[in-house]
Amino acid sequence: MRLRSWLLVILLLFAATSVALSDDFVGQVSIIDGDTLEIHGSRIRLSGIDATESTQLCRGEDSRQYRCGATAANDLSAFIARRPVTCLPVALDQYGRTVATCSVGGVDLGEWLVRNGFALDGRRYSKGKYIDAQRDAERAGRGIWAGSYVAPWLYRACIRAGGKPGGCSDDANAHR
């Protein structure tokens, strides 16, 4: 009987995942942060990138701190400008969010964020899809590349360990 129960649970999970991944999402979005959108009440994580967090601080070329995560979200919102966004689901993440490649007017939003220095290529997931855009942003000194920053994954780890945004945003691992 236990095996039958487990099989039922697995089948239900598979069915729920298939439904979540089967349809494209199209519509106006709300920006949650630099790499997370919401369409029709569904949270969508942009595939293959890691953007600075909404509470994260970076240093500009003048060495002054600014809210780089908020800047990423605000500039993404301005770029989209209430145009319809199309998202093609590729997976579900550990939090149950749909992971998708999204575009507006034919422009891949992940690539746009990386090329403008608001996010990093998530090589583990993108397999280097956005590395050329990242190199372009770094060479041109756009966004976080204009000054110094802490990689978003290091920032999140610091916050989880009890750090505060100001302290977690500056450290010896900051990129310059």
N, C-alpha and C positions, 0 to 999 in steps of 0.2 A: 504494500500500500504506500509505503514511503516513496518508493521509486516513482510511482504514478503521480504523487503530489509534486515531486521535484520536476518531473517532466512537464506537468501542467504549468508550473511557475516559469520554467524556461521558455515554454511556448508562448506564454502571455508576455514575457519580457521581449522576446523576439518580435512578436506582433506589434507591440508598442513602439519598439525601435524602428521597425519597418515603416509604420505609419508616419513616425516623426521624420524619417529620411526620404519618404517617397515623393513628397511634393516640394516644389520650389516655393520660396516665399517671395512675394512681390508686394510692394506697397511703400507707404511713407514710414520712416523709421523714427524712433526716439534713440538718441545716443545715450548709452549708459556710461561708457567710458571709451577710451581710445580704441579698444578692440572688441567691444561688446555693444550690440544693437538690440533693439526690440521692434518686432513687426507683429502686428495683430496679437499682442500679448505674449509672444514667444521670444525668449532670450536667444540671441544668436552670437556666438563667438566667432570672430573672423579667423579663418584657417591660416596657419603657417606664419603668424606674426606674434610678437609680444610687444605691446605698447606700454609706455610709462603709465603708472597707476594714477588715479585721480588725485590722490593726496601727495604724490611724489613731487619732490623739488629737484630741480637741476640748476646748474649755474650757466649763465649766458656768457658770451665772449667778454663781457664787462666784469665777470666773476661774481655778479650778484645773483642770488637765488630767485627763481621764478617757479610757478606751478606748472611744470612741463606736462604733467598728466592732464590737468584741466585745459591747457593750451591744445593738446592733441585732440581732446573731445570737442572743444569749441571750434577748432579749425576744420575738423571732419564735418561737423554740423554745417558750418558755413559752406564747405565744398559741396555737400549734398544739396543744400538749399531747397529742402522740401520736395526735391524730385523723387520719383519712385525708384526704389532700390530693389534689385533682383538678387536673391541669395540661392545658391545651389548647395544643398546640404551634402556633407561628406561623412559626418560621424556625429556621435553624441559624446560630450566630455564627461568627466567624473562627477560633475554637478548636474547632469541631466540637460545641459544646454545643447542646442544644435550647433555644431561646428560647420561653417559654410564658407564658400567663396562668394563674396558679394560684390556687386558692381552697380554703378550709376552712370548712365550715358555711355556705356561701353568701357568705363574705366574701373579696373579692379581696385577696390577700396584698400585691400591689404598692400598692394604695390604702391598705391598713392601715399599711404601712411608711412611706409618705409622710405620711399623716395624723397619725402619731405622731412625726414628726420624725426618723425613722431613715434616710430616703432622700429623694432629690430626683426630681421629675418629669423624666424624660429626654425633653424635648420633641422632640428630633430623631427619636426612635423612637415616642414615645407620641402625638405630634401634639397635646399638651396634655391628654391624657386625665386626668392626675392633678394638673393645675394648681390646681383648686379645693381639693383635699385639701392641697396644699402651702401655699396661702394660709391655710387654716384652721390648719395647724400653726404657721405663722409668726406669725399673729395671737395664737394661744394660748400661744406660747413653749414648744412641746413639743419634746423631744429636742434636736437640734442647734440649734434656734432659741432655746433658753434662754440660750445664751452665744455663742461664736464657733466657726467651723469653716472648714476649707478644702474647697472642692468636691472630691469624690472623684476626678474626672478630673485636677485639678491636683495632688492628692496623688500619684496614680499616676505622673504625668509627672515629678515631683520624685524619686520613688523610682527610676524608670528612669534618671534622670540621675545616680544615685549618692548621692542624699540619704538621710538617716536618718529614721526615723519622727518623732522629736521635732522635727527641723528642718523637715521637710516638712509637719508639722501646723500650724505657726504661720508665717504670712507676711503680707505686706502685702495680699494678696488675700483674707484671711480675712473671712468675713461676720459682722457684728455686728448 
